Amino acid sequence: MAWFSHIPLSIALAAALLATALAAINHRWRLLPALEDVGRASIGTVAYGASITLLLGLFWPQRADLVCAAVLTMALGDGLAGLLGAHFPSRRWQLFGQTKSLLGTAVMAVVTLLVLLILLPQLPIYQLLAIAASATLLEQFSWGGIDNFSVPLLVAAMAHWLGS
């Protein structure tokens, strides 16, 4: 919405900072415990807000497509991976105390690629595949919700570096 509404940087950044601060307060004092209910110790809500804030500061509004691609990679890719991977049987393994599944990993890769294809169509497919594979791999090795920070930054950095 912010992209299509042409929200200026000052408003987008202020909103992201406020949302991140509120997420940090909630994380600390559990005012709305459902927001933190992921079944494990996680700073994911705060990390996600911090990544959005940083991405806005670095790329908004000139590269709104890149910001949206990076943010939606986590919102859709990681979100659907967690939902589907946890509820449907597939091969599972543990990494850094986190349970991963073949289905969840595949969903993360496919959804990330679809997001990138839609939002960054100017990049060649081999670059989009490299970004999606790198994001999926990084998500595997992240723990405690830090992937909500690292994966969007990786997606944006790679897309920017590759010249999108």
Backbone hydrogen bonds in HBPLUS format (Angstrom, degrees):
<---DONOR---> <-ACCEPTOR-->    atom                        ^
c    i                          cat <-CA-CA->   ^        H-A-AA   ^      H-
h    n   atom  resd res      DA  || num        DHA   H-A  angle D-A-AA Bond
n    s   type  num  typ     dist DA aas  dist angle  dist       angle   num
A0005-SER N   A0001-MET O   2.83 MM   4  5.87 140.5  1.98 149.8 161.7     1
A0007-ILE N   A0002-ALA O   3.08 MM   5  5.19 171.1  2.09 151.1 153.8     2
A0006-HIS N   A0003-TRP O   3.21 MM   3  5.25 156.5  2.27 101.3 108.2     3
A0012-ALA N   A0008-PRO O   3.00 MM   4  6.25 173.0  2.01 162.1 164.3     4
A0013-LEU N   A0009-LEU O   2.76 MM   4  5.75 169.6  1.78 159.5 162.4     5
A0014-ALA N   A0010-SER O   3.07 MM   4  6.04 155.8  2.13 134.7 141.9     6
A0015-ALA N   A0011-ILE O   2.93 MM   4  6.07 162.5  1.96 151.3 156.0     7
A0016-ALA N   A0012-ALA O   2.94 MM   4  6.13 157.4  2.00 146.1 152.7     8
A0017-LEU N   A0013-LEU O   2.86 MM   4  6.02 161.9  1.90 151.0 156.1     9
A0018-LEU N   A0014-ALA O   2.95 MM   4  6.09 161.6  1.98 147.4 152.7    10
A0019-ALA N   A0015-ALA O   2.90 MM   4  6.06 164.9  1.92 149.1 153.6    11
A0020-THR N   A0016-ALA O   2.90 MM   4  6.03 156.5  1.96 146.7 153.3    12
A0021-ALA N   A0017-LEU O   2.89 MM   4  6.07 158.8  1.93 148.5 154.6    13
A0022-LEU N   A0018-LEU O   2.88 MM   4  6.12 161.5  1.91 153.1 158.3    14
A0023-ALA N   A0019-ALA O   2.88 MM   4  6.08 150.3  1.97 141.7 150.3    15
A0024-ALA N   A0020-THR O   2.90 MM   4  6.14 151.8  1.98 146.6 154.2    16
A0025-ILE N   A0021-ALA O   2.94 MM   4  6.23 156.8  1.99 149.6 155.7    17
A0026-ASN N   A0022-LEU O   2.89 MM   4  6.07 162.2  1.92 147.5 152.7    18
A0027-HIS N   A0023-ALA O   2.79 MM   4  5.94 151.8  1.87 143.6 152.2    19
A0028-ARG N   A0024-ALA O   2.99 MM   4  6.18 153.1  2.07 144.0 150.5    20
A0029-TRP N   A0025-ILE O   2.94 MM   4  6.12 168.4  1.95 157.0 159.7    21
A0030-ARG N   A0026-ASN O   2.61 MM   4  4.80 133.2  1.82 139.3 144.0    22
A0035-LEU N   A0032-LEU O   3.06 MM   3  5.96 154.1  2.13 129.0 134.2    23
A0036-GLU N   A0033-PRO O   3.02 MM   3  5.43 147.4  2.13 110.8 120.1    24
A0037-ASP N   A0034-ALA O   3.34 MM   3  5.01 162.7  2.38  97.2 102.2    25
A0038-VAL N   A0036-GLU O   2.99 MM   2  5.96 120.9  2.35 114.2  97.9    26
A0043-ILE N   A0144-GLY O   2.77 MM 101  6.08 163.1  1.80 150.8 147.0    27
A0047-ALA N   A0043-ILE O   2.83 MM   4  5.96 166.0  1.85 160.8 165.3    28
A0048-TYR N   A0044-GLY O   2.86 MM   4  5.88 156.5  1.91 148.8 154.1    29
A0049-GLY N   A0045-THR O   3.24 MM   4  6.38 163.4  2.27 139.7 143.9    30
A0050-ALA N   A0046-VAL O   2.90 MM   4  6.15 156.1  1.96 149.8 157.1    31
A0051-SER N   A0047-ALA O   2.91 MM   4  6.13 153.5  1.98 146.1 152.9    32
A0052-ILE N   A0048-TYR O   3.00 MM   4  6.25 161.0  2.03 152.4 157.3    33
A0053-THR N   A0049-GLY O   2.93 MM   4  6.11 162.8  1.96 148.7 153.8    34
A0054-LEU N   A0050-ALA O   2.95 MM   4  6.12 164.6  1.97 148.8 152.9    35
A0055-LEU N   A0051-SER O   2.87 MM   4  6.01 164.1  1.90 150.2 155.0    36
A0056-LEU N   A0052-ILE O   2.88 MM   4  6.05 159.7  1.92 151.8 157.2    37
A0057-GLY N   A0053-THR O   2.99 MM   4  6.23 162.0  2.02 148.7 153.8    38
A0058-LEU N   A0054-LEU O   2.94 MM   4  6.18 145.8  2.06 147.6 157.1    39
A0059-PHE N   A0055-LEU O   2.87 MM   4  5.86 161.9  1.90 154.6 158.7    40
A0060-TRP N   A0056-LEU O   2.98 MM   4  4.75 154.7  2.04 128.1 132.8    41
A0063-ARG N   A0059-PHE O   2.77 MM   4  5.15 166.3  1.79 171.1 167.2    42
A0066-LEU N   A0063-ARG O   3.03 MM   3  5.30 122.8  2.37 102.7 116.2    43
A0067-VAL N   A0063-ARG O   3.11 MM   4  6.51 160.4  2.15 154.3 159.7    44
A0068-CYS N   A0064-ALA O   2.91 MM   4  6.06 169.0  1.92 152.3 155.4    45
A0069-ALA N   A0065-ASP O   2.93 MM   4  6.05 156.1  1.99 142.4 149.5    46
A0070-ALA N   A0066-LEU O   2.99 MM   4  6.16 163.6  2.02 149.6 153.6    47
A0071-VAL N   A0067-VAL O   2.95 MM   4  6.13 163.5  1.98 153.7 158.5    48
A0072-LEU N   A0068-CYS O   2.84 MM   4  5.84 165.1  1.86 151.1 155.8    49
A0073-THR N   A0069-ALA O   3.04 MM   4  6.06 136.1  2.24 138.2 148.5    50
A0075-ALA N   A0071-VAL O   3.04 MM   4  6.31 174.1  2.04 152.3 154.2    51
A0076-LEU N   A0072-LEU O   2.85 MM   4  5.50 164.6  1.87 138.0 143.3    52
A0077-GLY N   A0073-THR O   2.90 MM   4  5.04 121.5  2.25 115.4 131.6    53
A0078-ASP N   A0073-THR O   3.28 MM   5  6.88 143.0  2.43 141.0 151.6    54
A0079-GLY N   A0074-MET O   3.20 MM   5  6.53 140.0  2.37 154.2 165.1    55
A0080-LEU N   A0076-LEU O   2.89 MM   4  5.72 163.7  1.91 139.5 144.9    56
A0081-ALA N   A0077-GLY O   2.96 MM   4  5.99 151.4  2.05 140.8 149.9    57
A0082-GLY N   A0078-ASP O   2.96 MM   4  6.10 159.0  2.00 147.2 151.5    58
A0083-LEU N   A0079-GLY O   3.09 MM   4  6.35 160.2  2.13 146.9 152.4    59
A0084-LEU N   A0080-LEU O   2.84 MM   4  5.86 170.0  1.85 156.3 158.1    60
A0085-GLY N   A0081-ALA O   2.80 MM   4  5.41 148.5  1.90 135.7 146.4    61
A0086-ALA N   A0082-GLY O   3.24 MM   4  5.90 146.2  2.36 128.4 135.6    62
A0087-HIS N   A0084-LEU O   3.23 MM   3  5.26 132.8  2.47  96.7 109.0    63
A0088-PHE N   A0084-LEU O   3.08 MM   4  5.96 134.1  2.30 155.0 159.9    64
A0102-LEU N   A0091-ARG O   2.84 MM  11  5.42 151.3  1.92 156.3 162.7    65
A0093-TRP N   A0100-LYS O   2.96 MM   7  5.39 151.9  2.04 144.0 149.0    66
A0100-LYS N   A0093-TRP O   2.78 MM   7  5.39 169.8  1.79 165.7 169.0    67
A0095-LEU N   A0098-GLN O   2.89 MM   3  5.24 160.0  1.93 149.0 154.5    68
A0098-GLN N   A0095-LEU O   2.88 MM   3  5.24 159.8  1.92 115.9 122.8    69
A0105-THR N   A0101-SER O   2.92 MM   4  6.05 160.8  1.96 148.0 153.6    70
A0106-ALA N   A0102-LEU O   2.93 MM   4  6.08 158.9  1.97 147.3 153.3    71
A0107-VAL N   A0103-LEU O   2.85 MM   4  6.08 159.0  1.89 154.1 160.2    72
A0108-MET N   A0104-GLY O   2.94 MM   4  6.15 160.6  1.98 147.7 152.8    73
A0109-ALA N   A0105-THR O   3.06 MM   4  6.31 161.6  2.09 148.8 153.1    74
A0110-VAL N   A0106-ALA O   2.92 MM   4  6.11 171.4  1.93 156.7 158.8    75
A0111-VAL N   A0107-VAL O   2.90 MM   4  5.85 169.4  1.91 155.0 158.5    76
A0112-THR N   A0108-MET O   3.01 MM   4  5.90 156.3  2.06 140.7 148.1    77
A0113-LEU N   A0109-ALA O   3.02 MM   4  6.17 160.7  2.06 144.8 150.3    78
A0114-LEU N   A0110-VAL O   2.92 MM   4  6.21 158.2  1.97 150.4 156.6    79
A0115-VAL N   A0111-VAL O   2.90 MM   4  6.13 163.1  1.93 154.4 158.3    80
A0116-LEU N   A0112-THR O   2.97 MM   4  6.20 163.4  2.00 152.4 157.0    81
A0117-LEU N   A0113-LEU O   2.83 MM   4  6.04 156.8  1.88 151.4 158.2    82
A0118-ILE N   A0114-LEU O   3.04 MM   4  6.22 154.3  2.10 148.2 154.2    83
A0119-LEU N   A0115-VAL O   2.91 MM   4  6.07 168.1  1.93 155.3 158.9    84
A0120-LEU N   A0116-LEU O   2.76 MM   4  5.21 150.9  1.84 140.4 147.0    85
A0123-LEU N   A0120-LEU O   3.19 MM   3  6.04 170.0  2.20 124.7 127.6    86
A0127-GLN N   A0124-PRO O   2.99 MM   3  5.47 130.6  2.24 110.3 122.9    87
A0128-LEU N   A0124-PRO O   3.11 MM   4  6.51 157.3  2.17 152.0 159.0    88
A0129-LEU N   A0125-ILE O   2.82 MM   4  6.04 158.0  1.87 154.3 160.4    89
A0130-ALA N   A0126-TYR O   3.05 MM   4  6.17 148.4  2.16 132.6 140.8    90
A0131-ILE N   A0127-GLN O   2.93 MM   4  6.22 156.7  1.99 149.4 155.2    91
A0132-ALA N   A0128-LEU O   2.91 MM   4  6.10 169.2  1.92 152.4 155.5    92
A0133-ALA N   A0129-LEU O   2.88 MM   4  5.97 160.8  1.91 147.3 153.0    93
A0134-SER N   A0130-ALA O   2.94 MM   4  6.01 157.8  1.99 142.8 149.4    94
A0135-ALA N   A0131-ILE O   2.88 MM   4  6.07 162.0  1.92 154.3 159.1    95
A0136-THR N   A0132-ALA O   3.00 MM   4  6.11 158.7  2.04 145.8 151.7    96
A0137-LEU N   A0133-ALA O   2.90 MM   4  6.06 157.2  1.96 147.1 153.6    97
A0138-LEU N   A0134-SER O   2.87 MM   4  6.05 164.2  1.90 150.7 155.1    98
A0139-GLU N   A0135-ALA O   2.97 MM   4  6.11 153.7  2.04 143.3 150.7    99
A0140-GLN N   A0136-THR O   3.20 MM   4  6.45 140.6  2.36 137.8 147.4   100
A0140-GLN N   A0137-LEU O   3.07 MM   3  5.15 126.1  2.38  96.7 110.6   101
A0141-PHE N   A0138-LEU O   3.12 MM   3  5.33 126.0  2.43 100.6 113.4   102
A0142-SER N   A0139-GLU O   3.48 MM   3  5.26 168.4  2.49 100.4 102.9   103
A0146-ILE N   A0143-TRP O   3.15 MM   3  5.85 171.0  2.16 124.6 126.8   104
A0148-ASN N   A0145-GLY O   3.07 MM   3  5.76 156.3  2.13 117.3 123.2   105
A0149-PHE N   A0146-ILE O   2.95 MM   3  5.39 155.2  2.01 110.7 118.7   106
A0150-SER N   A0146-ILE O   2.92 MM   4  6.24 170.2  1.93 157.8 159.2   107
A0151-VAL N   A0147-ASP O   3.01 MM   4  5.29 157.8  2.06 129.2 136.5   108
A0154-LEU N   A0150-SER O   2.90 MM   4  6.04 153.6  1.96 148.6 156.3   109
A0155-VAL N   A0151-VAL O   2.94 MM   4  6.16 168.9  1.95 160.1 162.2   110
A0156-ALA N   A0152-PRO O   2.99 MM   4  6.16 169.1  2.00 150.3 153.2   111
A0157-ALA N   A0153-LEU O   2.85 MM   4  5.92 163.0  1.88 147.8 153.4   112
A0158-MET N   A0154-LEU O   2.85 MM   4  5.95 169.0  1.86 156.8 159.8   113
A0159-ALA N   A0155-VAL O   2.99 MM   4  6.07 167.2  2.00 149.8 154.0   114
A0160-HIS N   A0156-ALA O   2.87 MM   4  5.93 160.0  1.91 148.4 154.6   115
A0161-TRP N   A0157-ALA O   2.83 MM   4  5.88 163.3  1.86 147.8 153.2   116
A0162-LEU N   A0158-MET O   2.80 MM   4  5.90 152.8  1.87 148.7 156.3   117
A0164-SER N   A0159-ALA O   3.05 MM   5  5.64 166.7  2.07 165.0 161.4   118
A0163-GLY N   A0160-HIS O   3.07 MM   3  5.26 155.1  2.14 103.4 110.7   119
